[in-house]
């Protein structure tokens, strides 16, 4: 049977992040992708110029349409910009238990433009964390969720990941890609998982637009195919490292370009 993953996220009109990156990731990894749009962004490799939130009634209609017909194996959640959107998605998922949910707490675009309202952080923690088998914050997002400064060491990453776990999620993958060292190291910890590091060589490129979306979607694809969480994270890390390594080959846009989602497929 074909594995199906659903992404609930915002649209990136430039195609590098959000819904577009999620669907590309699912396809690249052999999973059928469905989508529920939470917001439309006017966005390209240089920044976000406008955001239009989808009305909550239409958000519910999209979720019902997908779940009433498709046998969804896993769900990835990305941009949820407003408290009302967060609560609507949480209500829709609460009635569909048993499907693993990966939450990428998207707060800021690669360009630095905000994607989450200031008053939505508490709502995200309250309504979404308990539904997620995994959350995948980067270092900036972790600091904001914990209302603290950004970590500067691996030991502090471990401590912050544990603090995030206490907020209610099933597991935390804290992404360390913002450290400009020799390795891009992410730390995974869960209620039934001891802490584990996943490392890859740090690749110097400005074309990293959509890395967070793509990693969480790759984990979701693994879960949709029946992988356990550690295996799904490990495979996603390897795949994303390849996508970043080949990002410069695309030459897309004038700013921070996307990673190469189809690096294993496009041979020319």
Buried (B, 14 or more C-beta within 10 A) or exposed (E): EEBBBBBBBBBBBBBBBBBBBBBBBBBBBEBBBBBBBBBBBBBBBBBBEEBEBBEBEEBBEBBEEBBEEEEBBBBBBBBBBBBBBBBBBBEBBEEEEEBBBBBBBBBBBBBEBEBBBEEBBEBBBBBBBBBBBBBBBBBBBBBBBBEEEBBEEBEBBBBBBBBBBEBBBBBBBBBBBEBEEEBBBBBBBBEEBEBBEBBBEBBEBEBBBBBBBBBBBBBBBBBBBEBEBBBBBBBBBEBBBBBBBBBBEBEBBEBBBBBBBBBEEEEE
